[in-house]
Amino acid sequence: MLGFDIITIFPDYFRTAFDYGIVRRARAAGLIKIAAHDLRRWTQGRHKVVDDRPFGGGDGMVLKPEPIFAAVEELTNKQNEDEPSKLPARVVLLSPQGRVLTQSLAEDLAQEDRIILICGRYEGVDERVAEALATDELSIGDYVLSGGEPAAVVLIDAVARLVPGALGSETSAANDSFSNGLLDCPHYTRPPEFHGMRVPEVLLNGNHAEITRWRKKEALRKTKRNRPDLLERATLSEPERLWLNEINQEQ
Ligand SMILES: C[S@@+](CC[C@H](N)C(=O)[O-])C[C@H]1O[C@@H](n2cnc3c(N)ncnc32)[C@H](O)[C@@H]1O
């Protein structure tokens, strides 16, 4: 069981976010558990203040460190009643300044028992959270969102589907894009002809060896076209190198 705890000023944002598809099934099967906690629970005083002006001046507000530290400490102690000082394996601060989430990092996170996610807002989160509380500062890509909530949904979705059993026996992540360093191959379904475009003949002939070969070669072709950076880093097998040579000669 992998438990996700989200710390946010907008817990309602997640009301239905995890009620669909694989994530819903994984929750129903008890493989994952997700709870969204209102950061205001850990504020002091009537006004439940979570933010303050930045030292040094400038625009916007910054999320204060005290409620975030208090939230993580309480959530952590609840999990480790026998060892109250032990932090869970992962406390993730969502931030555009973090390491970018990749499939291999998602695979790594899927091995954990518990992940606490801290969602920033406004100008961001007091830096002491990154320095002394978070085990990981993670970004979902090189662009700036208004808040960490959509990033938390993305991270949880990417990780939840990799928890053993989440995809069900009929599906596997092994051929998904990035799992082996390349993109997935193109997929087609009925009808065999649509707007004058024919599905590749090889997929219709039932020859499984040929289909497997075609898929591997087309995955290479698509990676070369859309993500040549992945191809440069990939470790290719001997047949893959030959197919890539063939693709290069076709152009
Ligand atoms: C408007 S952003 C703050 C941006 C910050 N001033 C900067 O330029 O680095 C507010 C919050 O959204 C979240 N956020 C924005 N972009 C993100 C990204 N690419 N990945 C993960 N979280 C992101 C973070 O939690 C961040 O604290």
The ligand as an SDF file (V2000), in Angstrom:
LIG
                    3D

 27 29  0  0  0  0  0  0  0  0999 V2000
    3.5450   30.4590   -9.4440 C   0  0  0  0  0  0  0  0  0  0  0  0
    4.4490   29.1120   -8.8230 S   0  0  0  0  0  0  0  0  0  0  0  0
    5.8830   29.8630   -8.1540 C   0  0  0  0  0  0  0  0  0  0  0  0
    6.9390   30.0810   -9.1710 C   0  0  0  0  0  0  0  0  0  0  0  0
    8.2220   30.6300   -8.6160 C   0  0  0  0  0  0  0  0  0  0  0  0
    8.1240   32.0360   -8.3370 N   0  0  0  0  0  0  0  0  0  0  0  0
    9.3220   30.3960   -9.6460 C   0  0  0  0  0  0  0  0  0  0  0  0
    9.3630   31.1630  -10.6130 O   0  0  0  0  0  0  0  0  0  0  0  0
   10.0770   29.4340   -9.5100 O   0  0  0  0  0  0  0  0  0  0  0  0
    3.5430   28.5950   -7.4220 C   0  0  0  0  0  0  0  0  0  0  0  0
    3.6580   27.1150   -7.0600 C   0  0  0  0  0  0  0  0  0  0  0  0
    3.2020   26.3290   -8.1380 O   0  0  0  0  0  0  0  0  0  0  0  0
    3.8670   25.0680   -8.1220 C   0  0  0  0  0  0  0  0  0  0  0  0
    4.4830   24.8640   -9.4410 N   0  0  0  0  0  0  0  0  0  0  0  0
    4.5760   25.7660  -10.4340 C   0  0  0  0  0  0  0  0  0  0  0  0
    5.1760   25.2360  -11.5160 N   0  0  0  0  0  0  0  0  0  0  0  0
    5.4580   23.9560  -11.2040 C   0  0  0  0  0  0  0  0  0  0  0  0
    6.0870   22.8930  -11.8960 C   0  0  0  0  0  0  0  0  0  0  0  0
    6.5380   23.0390  -13.1310 N   0  0  0  0  0  0  0  0  0  0  0  0
    6.2100   21.7020  -11.2760 N   0  0  0  0  0  0  0  0  0  0  0  0
    5.7710   21.5400  -10.0120 C   0  0  0  0  0  0  0  0  0  0  0  0
    5.1640   22.5070   -9.2940 N   0  0  0  0  0  0  0  0  0  0  0  0
    5.0110   23.7020   -9.8780 C   0  0  0  0  0  0  0  0  0  0  0  0
    4.8930   25.1300   -6.9960 C   0  0  0  0  0  0  0  0  0  0  0  0
    4.3760   24.4450   -5.8810 O   0  0  0  0  0  0  0  0  0  0  0  0
    5.0480   26.6130   -6.7590 C   0  0  0  0  0  0  0  0  0  0  0  0
    5.4450   26.8960   -5.4260 O   0  0  0  0  0  0  0  0  0  0  0  0
  1  2  1  0
  2  3  1  0
  2 10  1  0
  3  4  1  0
  4  5  1  0
  5  6  1  0
  5  7  1  0
  7  8  2  0
  7  9  1  0
 10 11  1  0
 11 12  1  0
 11 26  1  0
 12 13  1  0
 13 14  1  0
 13 24  1  0
 14 15  1  0
 14 23  1  0
 15 16  2  0
 16 17  1  0
 17 18  1  0
 17 23  2  0
 18 19  1  0
 18 20  2  0
 20 21  1  0
 21 22  2  0
 22 23  1  0
 24 25  1  0
 24 26  1  0
 26 27  1  0
M  CHG  2   2   1   9  -1
M  END
$$$$
